[in-house]
C-alpha cells in the first residue's frame, strides 16, 4: 500500500509506477483504491464510472479497468455534498448528516470488491487518500490504515520533499499513529527530490532513529513532463508545458473551474510541441489566445455563474470576437448554449433557468439520469473518434443547428444519435465526448485550424505508454526494490 503524508505527495503516480514495475516483472498486478474523492472520473468497458487514477494504474499494469479497483467514488458537488458512485453506478449522496451511517454500508462493499480483486491477481497495489494521520477523520477511515489492516498490506509512506518539511511530515505522521498502526508502515519514500541525493547526508539515518526504526527505501527525483492523469486538480496550479517547434506557440486557455472534471483529457494538447495550454482563474489572465476550451464540470450551473462573477465569461466572448476559436466538452458544451434549465437545482445553488454564453444555438435541461458509457462517434467528414460519456442533462439543438457528430456506438450497442453542435463557421463547437483530444487525427486537424505547424507525429496512446515506462524506470532505479519485494513476499 502507498500512503502519503498529505494530498498530492505523489501516491497515485507511485502506485502507477509500481503497477508497471511489477507487471513487467511478470506478475499479475492490479490497482485498488477503496474510496476516491475526485471529479476526475472515467468509464470502464462495462459502462461503470470510477476514478481516473485507477484507470491509469490499470493501464500501466496492462489491464482494462474494472470498478472493483475503485468501488467507491465520491464526486464533490456545489452544495457541500458529494454524489456517491458505488461499484460504478450512482448510489446516492453523502454529506455530514449521513456520513458515518453510510460509511458502514460502503465499507462492506469495499471489502467485497477487494476480495473479488485479490482472487484474480498475484499482487494488489493499494493507494491511500490524504494522510493516515488525519485524527479527526480516523473513525470513518476506510481507505488508509483500516484498509491496510484488512488487506494485510505492507505500507510505504510517501513524503514530498519539494513542499518542504518532509522529515517532520514523515516522523510526525508516525507520532500520531497508534502502535498497531505504526507496525504497518514498513518504509518511507521521499518523493520529488531535486538535485544530488548526496545532499541528504545522513538525514535518512537520523529519521530512522527518530521515527520508530522505519527505514527510507527510496529517494525519487522530481519527474517532469509525464502528462499522466492526476486524481486531484491541485497540479493544474503549476501546469504549463514548454512549447517547442518554430514560431509563436498556439496558446490555448482553459478556465480552472471550481468543479472542473476530467481535466486530464487535455494532456495530449499539453504534450504537443508548439502548443501552450494555460489554466486561468481571472479575466486578466486570458490575454489573446488562439482558442478557449470550456472543460467538463460536476456543477455546470454553479461554474457558469462563477465564470460570470470572475469576468471570465466576458473575457472569453471578447477573445472569440477577436478571432479565438471556442470549444466545450460536456459541461463546457452545455455552458456554450443559450439556456441551462435546472428545475431541481442539481447543478447549482438553486433551481431555475440560467442564460448560457449563447455561442451555440442549444438548450440543456438537467435531470437525474446519468449516462456513463464508452462511445464511438462519426464526425461530419466521416472520420471516427473514440471517447467516453459521463453526464446528466439532455441538450436540444435549436434553429436548425447542426450536430458536431453522430454517436454510432455506445458500449456494445449500435447507435445513431447526434452529439454536440457547431457554429455555422465552425469556430465554436461542443461535444459530450470526453477524451476527444486523444484521437490523434482530430487533435492535429483542430490545432492546424488554429494555425499550428505540426512539430511531431505524436500518438497520445504511445506517448502515455512511453511515460509509464519512463516513470517505472526512474522509480525502480530510485528505490530498494529488493527490500520492497521481500516486504510483499516476492523475494
C-alpha positions in Angstrom: 0.0 0.0 0.0 1.1 3.5 -0.9 0.2 6.1 1.8 1.1 9.8 1.9 1.9 12.4 4.5 -0.7 14.6 2.7 -2.6 15.0 -0.5 -0.5 15.4 -3.7 2.5 13.7 -2.1 2.7 11.5 -5.2 0.7 8.4 -4.1 -1.2 8.0 -7.4 1.9 8.4 -9.5 4.0 6.0 -7.4 1.2 3.4 -7.4 1.2 3.7 -11.2 4.9 3.2 -11.2 4.7 0.0 -9.0 1.9 -1.4 -11.2 4.2 -1.1 -14.2 7.3 -2.3 -12.4 5.6 -5.5 -11.1 3.7 -6.1 -14.4 6.9 -6.1 -16.5 8.5 -8.5 -14.0 5.7 -10.9 -14.9 3.3 -10.6 -12.0 -0.5 -10.3 -12.4 -0.9 -7.0 -10.7 -3.9 -4.7 -10.2 -4.5 -1.4 -8.5 -7.0 -0.7 -5.8 -8.3 2.4 -4.0 -11.2 1.8 -1.7 -12.5 5.3 -1.9 -11.7 8.2 -4.2 -12.9 11.7 -3.8 -12.5 13.3 -7.2 -14.4 14.7 -10.2 -11.7 13.2 -12.5 -13.5 10.1 -13.5 -13.6 7.7 -16.4 -15.7 4.8 -17.7 -14.9 1.0 -17.8 -15.7 -1.2 -20.8 -18.9 -2.3 -18.9 -20.1 1.3 -18.5 -19.1 1.7 -14.8 -17.8 5.0 -13.5 -14.5 5.1 -11.5 -11.6 7.3 -10.7 -9.2 8.2 -13.5 -6.2 7.5 -11.3 -7.1 3.8 -11.0 -7.9 3.7 -14.7 -4.4 4.9 -15.4 -2.9 2.4 -12.9 -4.8 -0.4 -14.6 -3.5 0.7 -18.0 0.1 0.8 -16.6 -0.5 -2.8 -15.4 -1.7 -3.9 -18.9 -5.3 -4.2 -17.8 -8.7 -2.9 -18.7 -10.1 -1.1 -15.7 -12.8 -2.6 -13.5 -14.9 -0.9 -10.8 -13.6 -3.4 -8.3 -10.4 -1.4 -8.5 -12.2 1.7 -7.1 -15.5 0.6 -5.6 -16.4 3.9 -4.0 -16.1 7.2 -5.8 -17.2 10.5 -4.2 -17.8 13.3 -6.6 -18.0 16.7 -4.8 -20.9 18.9 -5.8 -21.8 22.6 -5.5 -23.7 22.4 -2.2 -21.2 20.8 0.2 -22.3 17.3 -0.6 -20.9 14.5 -2.8 -22.5 12.1 -5.2 -21.7 8.5 -4.3 -20.7 6.2 -7.1 -20.8 2.6 -5.8 -19.4 -0.2 -7.9 -19.6 2.1 -10.9 -23.2 3.3 -10.6 -24.9 6.3 -8.9 -25.8 5.2 -5.3 -27.0 8.4 -3.7 -25.5 11.4 -1.9 -23.3 11.8 1.1 -23.0 14.8 3.5 -22.2 15.4 7.1 -25.6 14.2 8.3 -25.4 10.7 6.9 -21.6 10.3 6.6 -20.9 7.7 9.3 -24.1 5.7 8.8 -23.5 5.3 5.1 -19.8 4.6 5.6 -20.6 1.3 7.3 -22.5 0.1 4.3 -19.8 1.3 1.9 -17.1 -0.5 3.9 -18.9 -3.8 3.4 -18.9 -3.2 -0.3 -15.2 -2.2 -0.3 -14.3 -5.4 1.4 -16.3 -7.4 -1.1 -14.7 -5.7 -4.0 -11.2 -6.2 -2.6 -11.8 -9.9 -2.1 -13.0 -10.3 -5.7 -10.0 -8.5 -7.0 -7.5 -10.3 -4.8 -8.9 -13.6 -6.0 -7.8 -12.8 -9.6 -4.3 -11.3 -9.2 -0.9 -12.0 -7.7 -0.3 -8.6 -6.3 -2.6 -5.7 -5.4 -1.1 -2.2 -5.3 -3.3 -0.2 -2.9 -3.5 3.5 -2.7 -4.4 5.6 0.3 -6.0 9.0 0.4 -4.8 12.3 2.0 -3.0 11.3 5.2 -3.4 8.3 7.5 -2.9 10.6 10.4 -6.0 12.8 10.0 -7.0 12.1 13.5 -10.4 13.9 13.2 -11.4 11.5 10.3 -9.9 8.3 11.6 -13.2 7.0 12.9 -14.6 6.9 9.4 -11.5 5.7 7.6 -11.9 3.0 5.1 -9.2 3.9 2.6 -5.9 4.2 4.6 -4.8 2.0 7.5 -8.1 0.3 8.1 -7.8 -0.9 4.5 -4.2 -1.8 5.0 -5.1 -4.0 8.0 -7.9 -5.7 6.2 -5.6 -6.5 3.2 -2.6 -7.3 5.4 -0.7 -4.9 3.2 2.9 -3.8 3.8 2.6 0.0 3.6 5.1 2.6 2.3 4.6 6.2 3.5 5.4 8.8 0.9 6.6 12.4 1.7 7.0 15.3 -0.7 10.4 16.9 -0.2 9.7 19.6 -2.8 7.0 21.0 -0.5 9.5 21.3 2.4 9.4 19.8 5.9 9.5 16.2 4.6 11.3 14.7 7.6 8.9 16.4 10.1 6.0 15.2 8.0 7.1 11.6 8.0 8.1 11.5 11.6 5.0 13.5 12.7 2.7 11.1 10.8 4.3 8.2 12.7 3.9 10.0 16.0 0.2 10.4 15.5 -0.4 6.7 14.7 -1.3 4.1 17.3 1.4 1.4 17.9 -0.5 -1.2 15.9 -0.9 1.2 13.0 2.8 2.1 13.1 3.6 -1.6 12.7 2.0 -1.5 9.2 4.4 1.2 8.0 7.4 -0.7 6.6 9.3 2.0 4.8 9.5 5.7 3.8 9.7 7.0 0.2 11.0 10.6 -0.2 9.4 11.9 -3.4 10.1 14.9 -5.7 13.7 15.4 -4.8 15.7 18.0 -6.8 19.4 17.9 -7.1 22.1 15.5 -5.9 20.8 12.9 -3.4 24.2 13.1 -1.6 23.0 16.4 -0.2 20.7 14.5 2.2 23.8 13.3 4.1 22.8 11.1 7.0 19.3 12.6 7.2 17.6 9.3 6.5 19.6 7.5 9.2 18.5 10.2 11.7 14.9 9.9 10.5 15.1 6.2 11.1 16.3 6.7 14.7 13.6 9.2 15.5 10.7 7.6 13.5 10.4 4.3 15.3 13.1 2.5 13.3 11.3 2.8 9.9 13.9 2.8 7.0 13.9 5.0 4.0 13.6 2.7 1.0 13.9 5.3 -1.8 14.5 8.9 -2.8 12.7 9.6 -6.0 13.6 12.6 -8.2 11.2 15.2 -9.3 9.8 13.9 -12.6 8.6 16.4 -15.2 6.7 16.2 -18.5 4.9 12.9 -17.9 1.4 14.2 -18.7 -0.3 11.4 -16.9 -3.8 11.9 -15.4 -3.9 13.0 -11.8 -6.6 12.3 -9.2 -6.7 15.9 -7.9 -6.8 19.2 -9.8 -4.1 20.6 -7.5 -1.3 20.1 -10.1 -3.2 22.4 -12.5 -1.9 25.3 -10.4 1.5 24.6 -11.9 0.7 23.1 -15.3 2.4 24.9 -18.2 4.2 23.0 -20.8 7.3 24.2 -22.6 6.2 25.0 -26.1 8.6 23.9 -28.9 8.6 24.0 -32.7 9.1 27.0 -34.9 7.3 30.3 -34.5 5.0 31.5 -31.8 3.2 28.8 -29.9 -0.5 28.1 -30.2 -2.0 29.5 -27.0 -5.0 27.6 -25.5 -6.8 28.9 -22.4 -8.9 26.7 -20.1 -10.8 28.1 -17.1 -9.8 26.4 -13.8 -13.4 25.9 -12.8 -14.2 25.3 -9.1 -15.9 22.0 -10.0 -13.6 21.1 -13.0 -13.8 17.4 -14.1 -11.8 15.2 -16.4 -9.1 17.8 -16.7 -6.6 15.1 -17.8 -8.2 14.9 -21.2 -6.2 18.0 -22.3 -2.8 16.3 -21.6 -2.4 15.3 -25.3 -2.6 19.0 -26.1 0.0 19.8 -23.4 2.3 17.2 -24.9 2.3 18.7 -28.4 5.3 20.8 -29.3 4.4 24.3 -30.3 1.2 24.2 -28.1 0.8 26.1 -24.9 -2.1 25.3 -22.5 -2.9 27.7 -19.6 -5.4 27.2 -16.9 -6.8 30.6 -15.7 -8.9 31.9 -12.8 -9.1 35.6 -13.6 -10.1 37.7 -16.6 -6.8 39.5 -16.7 -5.0 36.1 -17.3 -6.9 35.4 -20.5 -4.8 37.6 -22.9 -5.2 36.9 -26.6 -5.3 33.1 -27.0 -5.8 31.2 -30.2 -8.5 29.1 -28.5 -10.6 28.8 -25.4 -11.8 25.4 -24.2 -14.5 25.1 -21.6 -13.9 21.8 -19.7 -16.2 19.4 -18.0 -17.9 20.3 -14.7 -19.6 18.5 -11.9 -21.8 21.6 -11.3 -22.3 23.3 -14.7 -24.7 26.0 -13.5 -22.5 26.9 -10.5 -19.4 27.0 -12.6 -21.2 29.1 -15.3 -22.2 31.6 -12.6 -18.6 31.6 -11.4 -17.3 32.4 -14.9 -19.5 35.5 -14.9 -18.5 36.6 -11.4 -14.8 36.3 -12.3 -15.3 38.3 -15.5 -14.1 35.2 -17.5 -17.3 34.8 -19.4 -17.0 38.3 -20.9 -13.2 37.8 -21.5 -13.9 34.6 -23.4 -16.6 36.3 -25.5 -14.2 39.2 -26.3 -11.5 36.7 -27.2 -13.9 35.0 -29.6 -14.8 38.3 -31.1 -11.1 38.9 -31.8 -10.9 35.6 -33.6 -10.2 32.9 -30.9 -11.9 29.5 -31.5 -14.1 28.2 -28.7 -14.7 24.6 -27.8 -16.7 23.0 -25.0 -16.6 19.4 -23.6 -19.6 18.0 -21.6 -20.4 20.7 -19.0 -18.4 23.2 -21.0 -20.6 22.3 -24.1 -23.7 22.9 -22.0 -22.4 26.4 -20.9 -21.9 27.4 -24.6 -25.7 27.2 -25.3 -28.4 29.7 -24.8 -30.1 28.3 -21.8 -29.4 25.9 -19.0 -32.7 24.7 -17.3 -32.2 23.2 -13.9 -35.6 22.6 -12.4 -34.4 20.7 -9.3 -31.2 22.7 -8.6 -29.0 19.7 -9.4 -26.1 21.7 -11.0 -26.1 24.8 -9.0 -27.0 26.7 -5.8 -30.7 26.9 -6.7 -33.3 25.8 -9.2 -34.1 27.9 -12.2 -33.3 28.8 -15.8 -29.9 30.4 -16.5 -28.7 32.1 -19.6 -25.7 30.4 -21.2 -22.9 32.1 -23.2 -25.1 31.9 -26.3 -22.3 30.9 -28.7 -24.2 27.8 -29.8 -28.0 27.5 -30.5 -28.7 24.9 -27.9 -30.7 24.4 -24.7 -29.9 22.0 -21.9 -32.3 20.6 -19.4 -30.9 18.8 -16.4 -32.4 15.6 -14.9 -31.3 12.8 -12.6 -30.5 10.3 -15.4 -26.7 9.9 -15.8 -25.2 8.5 -18.9 -21.9 6.6 -18.5 -20.5 4.8 -21.5 -17.6 4.4 -23.8 -18.6 5.7 -27.2 -17.7 5.8 -30.9 -18.5 9.0 -32.8 -18.5 9.6 -36.6 -17.6 13.1 -37.4 -19.3 15.0 -40.2 -16.4 14.3 -42.6 -16.8 10.6 -42.0 -13.8 10.0 -39.7 -14.3 8.1 -36.4 -13.3 9.2 -32.9 -13.5 7.4 -29.6 -14.1 8.6 -26.1 -16.4 8.3 -23.2 -19.6 10.0 -21.9 -20.3 10.9 -18.3 -23.1 13.4 -18.0 -26.6 14.3 -16.8 -28.9 16.5 -18.8 -30.2 16.5 -22.3 -29.2 19.1 -24.9 -31.6 20.2 -27.7 -30.4 21.8 -30.9 -32.3 25.0 -31.8 -32.9 26.9 -35.1 -31.7 24.1 -37.4 -28.3 23.9 -35.6 -26.0 21.2 -36.9 -24.6 18.4 -34.7 -20.9 18.1 -34.1 -21.0 14.4 -34.9 -23.1 11.2 -34.6 -22.6 8.6 -31.9 -22.6 5.3 -33.8 -21.8 3.0 -30.8 -22.3 3.1 -27.1 -20.6 0.2 -25.4 -21.5 -2.8 -27.4 -24.8 -1.2 -28.7 -25.1 0.4 -32.1 -26.5 3.9 -32.1 -27.4 6.7 -34.5 -27.6 9.6 -32.1 -26.5 13.2 -32.9 -24.0 14.7 -30.4 -22.8 18.2 -29.8 -23.2 21.2 -32.0 -21.1 23.6 -34.0 -21.5 27.2 -35.2 -22.0 27.9 -38.9 -18.4 28.9 -39.4 -17.1 26.0 -37.2 -15.3 28.5 -34.9 -17.4 27.3 -31.9 -18.1 23.6 -31.2 -19.1 21.5 -28.3 -19.5 17.8 -27.6 -20.4 15.4 -24.8 -17.5 13.1 -25.8 -14.7 13.2 -23.2 -11.3 12.1 -24.5 -11.7 13.5 -27.9 -8.3 15.1 -27.9 -6.7 11.7 -27.5 -7.7 11.0 -31.1 -4.5 12.0 -32.9 -6.1 12.9 -36.3 -8.8 15.0 -34.8 -6.4 16.8 -32.4 -3.9 17.7 -35.1 -6.6 18.8 -37.5 -8.1 21.1 -34.9 -4.7 22.5 -33.9 -3.9 23.1 -37.6 -7.1 25.1 -37.9 -5.7 27.4 -35.3 -2.5 28.0 -37.3 -0.4 25.2 -35.7 2.6 23.9 -37.7 2.9 20.2 -36.8 6.1 19.6 -34.9 5.6 15.9 -34.3 3.5 12.8 -35.1 2.7 12.3 -31.5 0.5 9.4 -30.7 -1.3 10.1 -27.5 -1.6 6.4 -26.5 2.0 5.6 -27.5 3.1 8.7 -25.5 1.3 7.5 -22.5 2.8 4.1 -22.7 6.3 5.6 -23.0 5.5 7.7 -20.0 4.7 4.6 -18.0 8.0 3.1 -19.0 9.9 6.2 -18.1 8.2 6.5 -14.8 8.8 2.9 -13.9 12.5 3.1 -15.0 13.1 6.1 -12.7 11.2 4.8 -9.7 12.8 1.3 -10.0 16.3 2.8 -10.1 15.5 5.1 -7.1 14.1 2.6 -4.6 15.4 -0.5 -2.9 13.3 -2.9 -5.0 14.7 -6.0 -3.4 13.6 -4.8 0.0 10.1 -3.9 -1.3 9.8 -7.4 -3.0 10.7 -9.0 0.3 8.0 -7.0 2.1 5.4 -8.4 -0.2 6.8 -11.9 -0.1 8.0 -11.9 -3.7 11.7 -12.3 -2.9 
